[in-house]
Amino acid sequence: MTDQQTVHLKKIDEYRWLIPREGGMRTDGLVYADERMMDVIKKDQSLQQVKNVAFLPGIVGPSLAMPDIHWGYGFPIGGVAAFDAEEGIVSPGGVGYDINCGVRLMRSGLERNDIQGRIKGIVDALLVNIPSGVGSHRKDLKLDKQQQHKVLQKGAQWAVDQGYGQWKDIEHIEEQGRIPDADPDLVSTKALERGKAQLGTLGSGNHFVEVGYVAEVYDEGAAGVLGLAKDQVTIIVHTGSRGLGHQVCDDSIRVMLQAAQHYGIELPDKQLCCAPLGSKEGKEYLAAMACAANFAFANRQIITHWVRETFEQVLHMGPSTLKLDLIYDVCHNIAKLETHEVDGRERRLCVHRKGATRAFPPHHPDVPVTYKDIGQPVLIPGDMGRCSYVLVGTECAYEETFGSTCHGAGRIMSRHQAKKSARGRMVTKELEAKGIYVRGASMGTIVEEIPEAYKDVSDVVNVVQGAGIGKKVAQLKPMGVIKG
Amino acid sequence: MKCAIMPFVGYELVEHTADLGIRVWADDIKGLFEEAARALFDIITDLTKVEAHLKREIVIRGSSREELMVAWLNELLYLHEVELLLFCDFSIAEIDEGTVTGVANGEEFDEARHSVKTEVKAVTYHQLEIKEHGERWQTQVIVDI
């Protein structure tokens, strides 16, 4: 591995930086950032990681990095890389441990003022109804092996089948909440064991459920199509595939370490281990990854159902008044086979998005019919004290980044630094003074997740908008948050 | 019995922006594996509150020392997550290029007495290398949290 200092950067324009191909790189690197952000990005090894990804066989187009890029293991977080379906590879490290970690957004028939005085009740009830923290799970959700297999095959569609939510939710989930060709027989017993009690749980770290409101609308037309208006109450759910996904990733990395050797793939970092897409190992990873992704879709669907129930319980209102409709659900850790036009011809590619969101343009066949004129909704959560964004995909993203954009704010402080900075402060009181009521399974998590531990998501989104790889529709501000 | 805890003897936690590293040293490879396990559970919980009431025997196979290290730690993590166990004391009986045999001592997670500081997703292979300098062994492991 070369040092960060040796990464040669060439500024293309205000928002684009080229890492020219050199040495063993098979292609260039392309990073989206402004000058100020680049100064921060240069401090860790993430640019070297963009270079390392460019070494992998069959890469098509540049090794890409979104403005929320930061150091990951192997691939950087915020990295996007596409590989030719015939000659390319698939890498579990290009997806990450939390397979199909993702975000979903609901709108409501409520206005901010309707719940202002009730937010504590809502948040406290969410914390009771949605398990988070070690070993906690709902007693009314227990699965046998056969049912667990169905979850892995059918994802959110299984959940709706069981009465968690409605069929119209499904249209508004990436891949309709079910990645095809999932094969549960390729998921280890260990992964199944880890997942058994974790379906319908939030998990810790940066996972959350947030009740907020539309603070600003940038694009009235698109907001109208999404059913969003100023001061309207919204809900964000951010979680993934929990221990099941972590175990699938770990199992696959062990297989891929051998596979990379077997197929003679040279790796600048072990964590980039991979196998050809056409190989047994490559196909088996994709089929197991699909299972974990479907588990995550089901997880978010079940939690959505409990969010709806919670609002009904606390506000004593029915579904027709609450109108808690799903706007969209996006994955931000995934590898998918997609068709893209490259140099004037259509090619089948495996697009890895690790800490990046799909952002397909208007009229793309994978965009739900309801949104065909505005493009695919993209949900960018920020930290719990500032704001989050709703964007839509663009033609520019489709042409330049295989239809991908950023996924969030990205940490700038380590957890330890965050704790140190929060020492002696009443973090929850500070947030409450700003009108944000936060509760978590443990105080430790809340302290680690203080707003200043993150980049300002507005800076990230402004780069995305400036570069044209996403278009701002609305800004959401938090009122109440539960943290895992 | 209470486990004897001497923090930062044999390991230290290294901060990364989004993740954590464990830097471990010992005078033999068995010690290195034991210390790494202690460090892992130091990330997860307050080790001074964990008592050694039960034990789990663990056998791990792998094709290199590095792979064995990751697999050993991930096995402990698996037991923590699935059986809700916290471990505080580890002893490696045997280790060669392909196998690790060891014992982990600890107890079941008890909400009233134990806290979980950080939920660990996985132990990674990122930049992992086990080095031997004379009588001193060392390694750094990156943990996904």
Interface residues (C-beta under 8 A of the other chain):
Chain A: M1 D44 H70 W71 G72 Y73 G74 I77 G96 Y97 D98 G133 V134 G135 K190 E193 R194 K196 G203 S204 G205 G243 H246 Q247 C249 D250 I253 R254 L257 Q258 D269 K270 Q271 C273 G410 R411 I412 M413 S414 R415 H416 Q417 S442 G444 E448 G484
Chain B: L13 E15 H16 T17 A18 D19 L20 G62 S63 E66 E67 V70 A71 N74 Y78 E81 V82 L84 F109 S115 V116 K117 T118 E119 K121 A122 T124 Y125 H126 Q127 L128 I142 D144 I145
